[in-house]
C-alpha cells in the first residue's frame, strides 16, 4: 500500500523546508506576510504564465531566487463563491499531487484576505492524505510505474497555521473521517478471493481495537433467526454467510441509537440468472454499501463522536452451483413476508430485507439509513455523480441532501409511491424481488426494501454508480471511492450527536 504523508502543524512564521506552497487569491495576490521576495517572484512568473489565482490552478517555480526553499508552488484559491469543505479537500489533493516525491513540504495557510481557519487547514491536510491513497498491495516492484517505489506524494507535510492547537484538534476529526474513507476503499478494492464473508467479518472484528463493540452471527444463528431471504442468496456458495453488528456507544446510555445498514455481497455472479462476462470482475465491489457502513463506524469511533450508533452488514457471496437458489423459488424473510425470487441477480434486496428487519426489531433506532450497490438502473438515471436517495421521511431526506451538498458526496431523491409498490406484488407469494421489466428498476428495488422497515424513519442510498468506478477527482484516484463515509459522518455531526 502507498504510504501516507506525515502531517504536522507549525507556527505561521516557521522556516520553510523543501517545497514552499503559498496560496494565491484573485490576480495572484498573496498575503503580505509572504515577503517581498516571494511576492515579487510570483508577480513576475504569474504575468508570464497568465496565472490569475483561479481555484486549483498552479504555478511552479524551481530553485526560486532569494527564497529560502528548493521550490515554490503557488496554488490558486480564488472562486466566485466561498470555498466549501470539499473545495479545501480538493486543494489538499492538488498540493499532494504537485509535490509528490518531495521529502518535505511547507504550506503557508494564509491568503491575501487573512488566515486560513483551523477547520480549513484540517480539511486541506485530509485532502492530501486522501489523494495519497493507492491500492497497490498486490503489485510487485517490477510492475509499478517506472519500476520503482517513488512516493505518490510528499513524505512530510507541514502546515504553517495561526493556531496550532485548534488546527490539531480539527485534524483529529478529519483524520478519523479520512481513515474511515480509506478503510472503505480498501474493502471495496480487495479481490473476492481474499475478502469473502468470513474474512470481511474478521476485519470488522478488528474494529474492537477502536472501541467498537462487534458481534458476528454465523449461519446457525441466522437460521435460528429465520433469515431465509439472506440465507437463500448464500446457499450457492461454499463460503458461509455472516451478519456483523457494530455498536459505538458515545451518547447517553438511555438514548436510542441511529443505525446504518449495508449490503455486503462480496462477489455477485448473478446466481443462476448469471451476469454477462463483461465487467463481471467489478462485482467484487458489490459490497460497497457494507464497506461504507464499516467506514463510517470507524470514523465515528476515531473522532469519539457523542452518539450511539449501530452498523449492521449482511455478508454473502452470490455464486452458482447445484445448490444455488433458483428463479421461481419462494423464501420467507425474517419478518414473515414471503418472497418470490424471480431473478437471482436481484439478490442485494434479499440480504437487506433481513438485515433491516433485524435492525429495527432489535435496536429500535431513531432512523435507519441503508447503503447498497443495488441497481444498474440508478446509473442509467443518475450516472456516476449522484447516489439515488429514497426515503419515507422528509426530514431525514432533507438532511441527507444537505450533507451531500456539504461534503460533495451528492444524492438525489427519487419517488416512492403506492403505484410503484403494486409492481412488486407477487403471483405466488406476498411480493416478488423484481418489478415489471426494465421500468423503474431502482424505484421498485426501494419499494421492496420499504416493506421491511416497519415505519421506522428510513432512507435507502443506491450507491451503484458512486461507490466504485466513479470519476476520479483531486482527492481520490482510486477505483473504490469510499462514498458514503463523509456523507453519513456529516449527517451525524450536523444533527444527531450530543454537544
DRENLO-946747 format. One record per residue: residue in one letter; z, y, x of N, C-alpha, C in turn. Coordinates in steps of 0.1 Angstrom, whole numbers, plus 2048, in hexadecimal, padded with zeros to 3 digits. Atoms other than C-alpha are relative to their C-alpha. Layout:
AZYXZYXZYX ...
END
This chain:
X8007F480880080080080080C809 X8007F47F87F982380C80E806800 X7F27FA7FE8188358197FF80E7F9 X7FF7F380682485380680580A80A X7FB7F67F782B87481880F8027FE X7F27FC80284F87E81F7FF80E7FB X7FF7F280685889D80B80D806804 X7F37F97FD8718B78167FE80F7FC X8017F28048798DA80B80880880A X7FA7F87F58808F582580080F7FB X7FE7F280388891A8267F2807800 X80D7F980186C93381D7FB80580E X8057FB7F386B9408418017F680B X80080B7F686C91E8527F3800808 X80C8007F985391C86E7F67F57FB X80B80A80483290A8657FE7F680A X80380B7F782B8E98747F37F97FB X80C8078048098D88757F68097F9 X8097F98087F38E485980980A7F7 X7FA7F68087FE9048487F88027F3 X8077FE80D7F690782380680C7F9 X7FC7F48077F79288117F88017F3 X80680080E7F092F7EC7FA80E7FD X8077F48037D79497E37FE8037F1 X8037FC80E7D395C7C37F38067FE X80D7FA8037B79717B57FB80880C X8077FA7F479E97D7CF8077FD80D X7FA8067F47B09687E980D808804 X7F47F87FD7CF97E7E780C7F6804 X7F48087FB7EE9707FA80D8087FE X7F37FA8008139777F980180980D X7FE7F77F581E99480F8067F980C X7F98077F583497C8237F77F7808 X8098087F881696982F7FE80580E X8017FA7F381498184B7F2806802 X80C7F87FE7F99998587F57F7806 X80B8087F97E797F86E7FA7F67F6 X80680980A7E39668527F88077F5 X8077F880A7DA9808387F2805805 X80D7FB7FB7BF98F84F7F67F4802 X80980C7FE7B196C8587FA7FB7F3 X80580580D7AF9618347F780A7FA X8097F680679F9828297F27FE806 X80D8017F978397E8437F97F27FC X80680E80377E95883D7FC8007F1 X80380080E77F95D8177F38077FD X80D7F98027639778197F47F8804 X80B8087FB74D96082D7FD7F47F6 X80180C8087549428177FF8037F1 X8007FC80E7549557F680B7F97F8 X7F48068067769477EF80880B7F8 X7FA7F68097869597D180E7FD7FB X7F28048037A79467CE8007F97F2 X80080780D79C9337AF8087F3801 X7F780C8007B49177A57F97F3806 X80480D7FA7B08F87BB7F580280A X80A7FE7F57959087D180780180D X7F98007F379C9057F67F780780B X8067F97F57949188168087FA80D X7FA8077F579A9058377FC80880D X8027FA7F379E9168598077F880B X7FB8087F57A290187880480980C X7FB7F97F47B590D89780180F7FD X8007F28037BD92F88780680980B X7FC7F67F67C094C89F80C8077FC X7F47F88037E295D8A18097FA7F5 X7F880680B7F19448888077F4806 X7F980B7F980C92C8937FF7F37F7 X80380D8077FC90D8837F37FB806 X80C8077FB7E18F488D7F48037F7 X80B7FE80A7CE8FB86D8068077F5 X7FC7F880B7CF9128507F87FC7F3 X80780380C7C790682D8058097F5 X7FD7F780B7C591F8117FC7F97F3 X80380680D7C79127ED80180A7F5 X8007F680B7BE9267CF8097FC7F4 X7F780280B7D692A7B27FD8097F4 X8047F780A7C494479D7FA7F97F4 X80680680C7BD93A77980280B7F5 X8007F780B7B794C75880D7FF7F8 X7F38028077D793D74980B7FB80A X7F58057F77F99357587FE7F1804 X80280E7FC7F991576C80A7F77F9 X7F78098068078F775A8067F680A X7FA80A7F781B8DA7687F57F8806 X80B8087FA7FB8C676C7F880880A X8077F87F67EB8E377E8077FF80E X7F88017F38078E17987FF7F2806 X80380D7FA8028BC79B7F37FF807 X80D8007FA7DE8C17A17FF80880D X8007F87F47E58DC7BB8067F780B X7FA8097F57FC8C37CE7F67F5804 X80980A7FD7E18A97CB7F4805809 X80B7FA7F87C68C07DA80580280E X7FB7FE7F27DD8C97F78017F3807 X7FF80D7FA7E48A57FE7F37FB804 X80E8057FD7BF89D7FD7FB80780D X8067F77F57B68BA8158077FE80D X7F88017F47D18B282E8027F2804 X7FE80F7FD7CE88C8307FF7FE80F X8008047F27D687E85280880A808 X7F87F67F87EA89D85D80E7FB802 X7F28057FE80B89486D80A8097F8 X7F77F780781C8B385D7F980B7F9 X8067F58088148CC84280C8097FB X7F77F78068278EB8387F98097F5 X8067F880B8208FB81680980C7FD X7F97F480482B91F8107FF8017F1 X80080080E83691E7EC80280F7FB X7FF7F280482F9437E57F28057FD X80D7FB8048139557D4801810801 X8007F17FF80997A7D48098067F5 X7F87FA80B81C97F7B380E7FA801 X7F28047FF83C96E7BF8027F1804 X7FD80D7FC84D94E7C87FC7F57F6 X80280C80884392C7BB80D7FB7FC X7F28048048609207A68037F2805 X7FC80D7FB8749017AF7F97F57F8 X80780A8088658EE7927F27FE804 X80E8007FC8428F779C7FE7F980E X8018077F38488ED7C08037F17FF X7FE80E8028568CC7B57F47F97FA X80C8068068378C57A07F57FF80B X80A8007F58218CF7BE8037F4809 X7FD80B7F78348B67D47FD7F27F9 X80380C80783189B7B97F17FD7FF X80E80180080C8A17B77FB7FA80D X8048057F380989B7DC8037F1801 X7FD80E80081B87A7D97F77F77F7 X80980880980786E7BB7F27FF806 X80D8017FA7E78767CE8007F680B X7FF8097F57F38617EB7FF7F27FC X80080E8047F58427D67F27F9802 X80D8077FD7DB8287E08047F17FF X7FC80E8017DD8037D57F67F8809 X8088077F67CF7F37F58087F4805 X7F880B7FB7E87D77F77F97F4805 X80780C7FD7CE7BC7F97F4802809 X80A7FD7F77B77CD8118047FD80F X7FC8027F27B77C18357FB80D808 X8037F47F87B47DB8517F1801801 X80F7FF7FD78F7D28577F88057F4 X8087FC80C7857D983380480E7FB X7FD7F28047967FB8307F680A805 X80A7F67FC78181A83380280480E X8017FD7F17778218578077F5808 X7FA80B7F978980086080D804807 X7F47FC7FA7A981286880B8037F5 X7F57FD8097CA81C85980380F7FF X7FE7F18017C58428578078037F3 X7F87FD80C7DF85083F7F78077F6 X8087F980A7D185C81E80480E7FE X7FB7F28017E787B81F80880380C X7F87FD7F47FD88D83780D7F8800 X7F48087FF81B87B84480D8077FC X7F47F880483489783E7FC80D7FA X8037F38068328B482680D8087FD X7F47F880284B8D08277FC80C7F7 X8027F580984C8E980B80A80B802 X7F87F57FD85990B8148038087F3 X7FD7FB80D86B9187F580B80A801 X7F67F58018829347EA80E7FA7FE X7F380680389E91D7DD7FF7F1803 X80180E7FC8A18FC7F08077F77F7 X7F78098088BD8ED7DB7F97FE7F2 X80680180D8AB8F57BA7F37F7801 X80C8087FE88A8E67C78037F1802 X7FD80E7FE89B8C67D38057FA7F3 X7FC80580D8AC8C27B17F47FD7F7 X80C80280888B8C779F7F77F5805 X80980B7FB8798AF7B68077F27FE X7FA80D8038938947B07FB7FB7F2 X80580480D88789478C7F17FC801 X80E8037FF8628957957FD7F4808 X80180C7F786687B7B08027F37F7 X7FE80B8088748637967F57FD7F6 X80B80280985886977E7F37FB807 X80B8047F783E86579A8027F1803 X7FD80E7FC84F8447A47FD7F77F4 X80480780C84C8387807F27FF7FD X80E80080282884277E7F97F680A X8068087F582083079F8047F17FD X7FC80D8048338117937F67FA7F5 X80A80480A81D8107747F27FD806 X80D8037F97FE81378A8007F3807 X7FF80C7F980A7F77A07FE7F47F7 X80180B80980E7E07827F27FD7FB X80E8018067EC7E77737F67FC80B X80A8037F57DA7E47958027F2805 X7FE80E7FB7E97C279E7F77F67F9 X80980B8067D27A47998087F77F7 X7F98098097DB78C77D8057F4806 X7FB80C7F97DF76F79580D803807 X7F37FC7FA7FC7827A580A8047F5 X7F77FB80A80B7927867FD7F97F2 X80080780D80F77976A80C8057F8 X7F47FC80882977C74E80D7FF807 X7F48037F984476D76380280A80B X7FF7F77F583D78278180280F7FC X7FE7F280683B7A276C80E8017FC X7F280080485D79975D80980180C X7F78007F486B79478080080F806 X8007F37FB85F7B778A80880A7F7 X7F77F980A8707C576B80E7FE803 X7F28037FD8907B377480580880C X7FC7F97F58907C579580580E7FD X7FC7F28048957E678280F8017FE X7F17FF8018BA7DC77F80680880B X7FB7F87F58BD7EC7A180080F7FD X8017F28048B580D79080B8037F5 X7F67FE80B8D28087777FB7FD7F2 X80580480D8BC7FB75B8057F27FD X7FC80E8058CA7DD7477F37F97FC X80C8078038AF7C37468037F27FA X7FE80D8078AD7A472F7F27FA7FF X80D80780189078B7318017F47F7 X80080B8098897747147F47F7804 X80B80A7FD87675471C7FB7F97F3 X80780580B86173E7068097F97F6 X7F780680A87D72A6F680780A7F8 X7F97F580888F74A6EC7F68077F7 X80A7FA80986F7586DE7FD7F77F4 X80280980B86A7396C980C8017F6 X7F47FF80988E73C6BC80080C7F8 X8027F480888675F6B17F48007F7 X80C8018088677536A07F580A803 X80B7F77FC84F7696B37F37F9802 X80C8087FF8317546AB7F4808801 X80C7F87FD8197716AC7FE80280F X8007FF7F18217776D17FD7F3806 X80280E7FA8237526D97F27FB7FD X80D80580280274B6C97F680580A X8097FB7F67F07626E28027F980D X7FD8067F38027516FF7FD7F1801 X80080E8007FC72D6F57F47FA807 X80B8057F87DA72A70780280180F X7FE7FE7F17E973272980B7F7804 X7F58077FA7FE71C73F80C809805 X7F67F77FB81273B7498088057F4 X7F87FE80C82F73F73180280F7FD X7FE7F380483575F71D80E805803 X7F37FA7FE85277772280180D7F7 X7FD7F380786279470E80B806809 X7F77F97F78737AD72580680C7F9 X7F97F580688D7C571880880880B X7FA7F77F68987E372D80980A7F8 X7F87F68078B57F972380680A80B X7FA7F67F88BE81A73380A8077F7 X7F57FA8088E082772680580C807 X7FC7F37FA8E284B73180580A7F6 X7FA7F780A8ED85A71080D7FB7FA X7F380480690C8586FA7FF7F17FB X80080F8049178346F27FC7FE7F2 X80280280E9148396CD7F38067FB X80D7FA8048F18496CD7F57F6800 X80B8098018D48366C17F580280B X80A7FE7F58B982F6DC7F38047FB X80F7FE80389583A6DD7FA7F3806 X80680D7FC87D81D6E37F1801804 X80E8017FB85C8166F67FD7F1800 X80480E8018497F66F07F27FF806 X80D8017F982C7EA7057F97F27FF X80880C7FF8107D17037FE7FC80E X8018057F28117BB7227F77F4801 X80980C7FE7F27A47217FB80180F X8037FF7F27F079D7467F27FD804 X80E8028007CD7907427FB7FC7F3 X80580380D7B778F7247F27FB801 X80D80680079A7777237F98037F2 X8057FF80E79677E6FD8047F37F9 X7FD80D8067A275A6F77F37F97FC X80C8078057897446E47F580A7FC X8097F58027797656D87FD80780D X8007FB7F27717696FC7F880C803 X8077F47FC76678970C7F47FD808 X80B8017F774578E71D80580180F X7FC8007F274678A74380180D806 X8017F27FA73D7AE74B80D8077FF X7F37F880075D7C175580C7F87FB X7F48078047747A574A80B80180B X7F67FF7F57857A976C80A80B7FD X7F77F48037937CA75F80B7FC7F6 X7F680480A7A77B674580D7FD807 X7F38007F97C27B376080980C7FC X7F97F38047CB7D67538048007F2 X7FD80080F7D17CB72F80F8017FE X7F17FE8017F67D073680480E803 X7FE7F27FC7F27F573C80B8077F7 X7F57FB8098097FD71E80D7FB805 X7F48057FB8247E772B80480680D X7FE7F97F38207F674E80680E7FE X7FC7F280382581973F80F8007FB X7F280180584580E72D8097FD80C X7F88037F48537FF74E80180D808 X8007F47F884981F76080980B7FA X7F87F580685A83774780F7FC801 X7F28047FE87A82274880580280E X7FD7FD7F287982476E80280F802 X7FF7F17FF87484A76B80D8057FA X7F47FB80789184F75280C7FC809 X7F48047F88A983B76880080780D X8007F97F389D84C78880580E7FF X7FB7F28018A586E77B80D8017F8 X7F38008078C58637697FF8077F3 X8027F980D8B886F74780B7FD7F7 X7F580180A8D387572D7FB7FC7F3 X80680580C8C485F7138027F1800 X80080F8018C783B7067F27FC7FD X80E8048028A582B7097FF7F1801 X80480E8008978087027F27FF804 X80E8047FD8787FA7127FE7F17FD X80380E8048697DA7047F17FD803 X80D8037FD84A7C97117FE7F17FD X80480E8028397A97057F67FC80A X8088047F582A7967227FA7F27FE X80780C80280F77C71D7F3800807 X80E8017FC7EE76F72A7F87FB7F5 X80980580B7D276B7117F47F8807 X8098087F97BF74E71F7F97F67F7 X8088098077A87327158027F2805 X80080F7FD7AF70C7148007F97F3 X80180880D7B16F06FB80C8037F7 X7F57FC8097D26FE6EE80080E7FC X8007F28047C77216E97FF8027F1 X8017FC80E7CA7336C87F18017FC X80E8008057AB72F6B27FE80B7F6 X8037F780B79A74869C8027F87F2 X7FD80780D7A674067980E7FB7FF X7F28048007C973668480880A7F8 X7F77F78077E574466F80E7FF807 X7F38007FA80674E68080A8097F8 X7F57F880782775C67380780880A X7F97F77F683577A68580F7FF7FD X7F180080185A77F68B8058077F3 X7FD7F980D85A79666C7FF7F77F4 X80380880B84F77A6567F28027FA X80E7FD80482C7896517F77F5806 X80A8097FB8107706537F3807804 X80B7F97FA7F27796687F47F6802 X80C8087FE7CF76A6667F980580D X8067FC7F37C176B68A7F17FD7FF X80F80280179C7716857F980280E X8057FD7F379677D6A980B7FF80A X7F68027F67AA7706C680080B80B X8017F57F779F78F6DA80780C7FA X7F77F58057B47A56C380E7FB801 X7F38067FD7D37976D380B809803 X7F67F77FD7E67B56DE8098047F4 X7F97FC80C7F07BF6BB8097F57FB X7F880B8047FE79C6B680D800809 X7F47FF7F78157A06D580980C7FB X7F87F48048207C36C98067FE7F3 X7FA80280D8267B76A680E7FA801 X7F38067FE8437A16B1809809809 X7F87F77F884F7BA6CC80580C7F8 X7FC7F58088507D76B480B7FC7F6 X7F680580A8627C369980E7FD807 X7F38047F987C7B66B280780D804 X7FB7F37FB8817DA6C08088077F4 X7FA7F980B8887EA69E80C7F87FA X7F680880689C7CD69180D7FF808 X7F48027F78B47C96AF80680D804 X7FB7F47FA8B77EC6BC80180C7F7 X7FF7F58098B380369E7FD80E806 X8037F47F88A281E6B37FD80D7F7 X8047F380789D8436AA7F18007FD X80E80180287883D6AF7FB7F5809 X8078097F78608256BF7F2805804 X80E7FD7FB84182D6D47FB7F4807 X80680B7F982B8106DD7F3805807 X80C7FD7F980F8126F77F97F3803 X80880C7FE7F37F96FA7F1804803 X80F8007FE7D07F57087FA7F87F5 X80180880C7C87EA6E57F17FE7FC X80D8028057A47F16DC7F5807808 X80B7F97FB7827F96EA7FB80B7F7 X8047F680977D80D6CB80580E803 X7FA7F37FD7948286D77F880780B X8087FA7F577E82D6F67F38067FA X80C7FB80775F8316DF80480D7F9 X7FD7F480777284B6CB80480C809 X7FA7F57F878485F6E77FC80080E X8048017F277585470880D7FD808 X7F58037F678D85472680980C802 X7F97F47FE79C87672280D8017F7 X7F57FF8097B48717058047F17FC X7FB80C8067CA8546F98008027F1 X7FF7FF80E7C984C6D480E8007FB X7F37FF8057E88566C18007FD7F1 X7FE80380E7F284769F80F8007FD X7F27FF80281384E68F8038017F1 X7FB7FF80E82784B66E80980C7FF X7F67F580083B86A6787FA80C806 X8067F47FB82E88D67C80780780B X7F97FA7F584A89A6917FE7F980D X8028087F484787E6AA7F2802805 X80E7FE7FC8218826AA7FE80E807 X8027F27FB8238A86B080780180E X7F97FF7F383C8A36CD7F87F880A X8098077F782588A6DD7F4808804 X80C7F77FD8078A16DA80480B809 X7FC7F57F781B8BD6EA8037FB80E X7FD8067F38278A67067F37FD807 X80D8037FA80389C70C7FA80C806 X8067F37FB7F88C071080880480C X7F87FC7F58158C77277FE7F980D X8018097F480F8AA73E7F27FE804 X80E8047FE7E98A773C7FD7F27FC X80280D8057EE88472E7FD8017F1 X8037FB80E7DC88E70E7FE7F47F6 X80180980B7DD87C6ED7F98077F4 X8077FA80C7C98816CD8047F77F4 X7FB80780B7D68786AB7F47FB7F7 X80A80680A7C18616948087FC7F4 X7F980280D7C88596708057F17FE X7FC80D8077DC83D65F8008037F1 X8017FD80E7D683963A7FF7F27F8 X80180C8087D881F61E7F27FA7FF X80E8058017B281D61D7FD7F780C X8028087F57B280F6408097F4800 X7F780C8017D07F86397F97F57F8 X80780A8087BB7E661F7F67F8809 X8098077F87A37DD63B8067F4808 X7FA80B7F97BC7C564B8077F67F7 X7FA80A80A7C77B362B7F97F2803 X80580D7FD7C378E6317FB7F87F4 X80580980A7B077461E8097F47FE X7F880B8017C675762680F802804 X7F27FC7FB7E576963480280F7FC X7FC7F28057F778A62E7F680A806 X80A7F77F97E179C6487F87F980A X8088057F57C679666180080980C X7FE7F87F37C57A16857F4809803 X80B7F67FE7A47B46827FC8067F3 X8047F980C7957CC6697F27FB7FC X80D8048057737CB6597F480480A X80B7FD7F775A7CA67680380A80A X7FE7F67F57557E668F80680D7FB X7FB7F480576080267880F802802 X7F27FC7FF7818146808097F6807 X7F980A7F978C7FA69980D804806 X7F37FB7FA7A780F6AA80A8037F4 X7F87FC80B7B481A6888067F37F9 X7FB80C8067B77F767980A7F9809 X7F68067F77C97EB69880D8077FE X7F47F88027E28076938067FD7F2 X7FB80480D7E57FE66E8077F3801 X7FA80D7FE7ED7DB67980E801806 X7F37FE7F98097E669080A8077F6 X7F77F98098187FD6758077F67F6 X7F980A8098207DE66080D7FA806 X7F48067F983B7D567A80A80A805 X7F67F57FB84E7F667F80B8027F5 X7F680080A8617F465E80680E7FE X7FD7F280486181A65780780780B X7FB7F87F58708236797F680A805 X80A7F77FA8608436877F97F980C X8088087F784483569C7F3806804 X80D7FB7FB82683E6B17FA7F5808 X8088097F880B8286BF7F6807809 X80A7FA7F77F88336DE7F77F5805 X80A8097FB7D88216E57FA80680D X8037FA7F37D382670A7F57F8807 X80B8087FA7B580F70F7F7809809 X8097F87F87A182C71D80680980B X7F97F77F77BC83E7318097F980A X7F78077F77D28237417F97FB80D X8088067F57B68157577F28057FF X80E7FC8007948207627FD80E7FB X8027F280579A8447577FB80980C X8057F87F578A86076B80A80480A X7F77FB7F579986878D80280F7FF X7FE7F28007A988979180880480D X7FA7FB7F37BC89E7AC80C7F8804 X7F48087FC7DC8897AA7FF7F27FD X80280F8027CE8677A17F27FC804 X80D8067FB7B38547B48007F17FD X7FE80F8027BE8327A77F97FC7F3 X80580580C7AD81C78E80A8007F5 X7F57FF80A7CE81977C80780D801 X7FB7F28007DB83B77280F8027FE X7F27FF8037FF8347678018097F4 X8007F780C7F684774780C7FC7F6 X7F680380A81384A72F80E803805 X7F37FE7FA83084D74780480F7FF X7FD7F280082F87374B8018057F2 X8017FC80E82687772680E7FD7F9 X7F480580784486371A80D807806 X7F57F97FA85C87273380180E7FB X7FF7F28058538957278048007F2 X7FB80180E85888A70380F7FF800 X7F280280087B87F70C80780D805 X7F97F47FA88489D7227FF80C7F6 X8027F58098778B67088097FF7F3 X7FA80180D8888A76E980B7F67FE X7F780A80389F88A6ED80C7FE809 X7F58027F78B688C70A80B80A7FE X7F47F78028D989B70980080A80B X7FE7F57F68E08BB71B7F3807803 
END
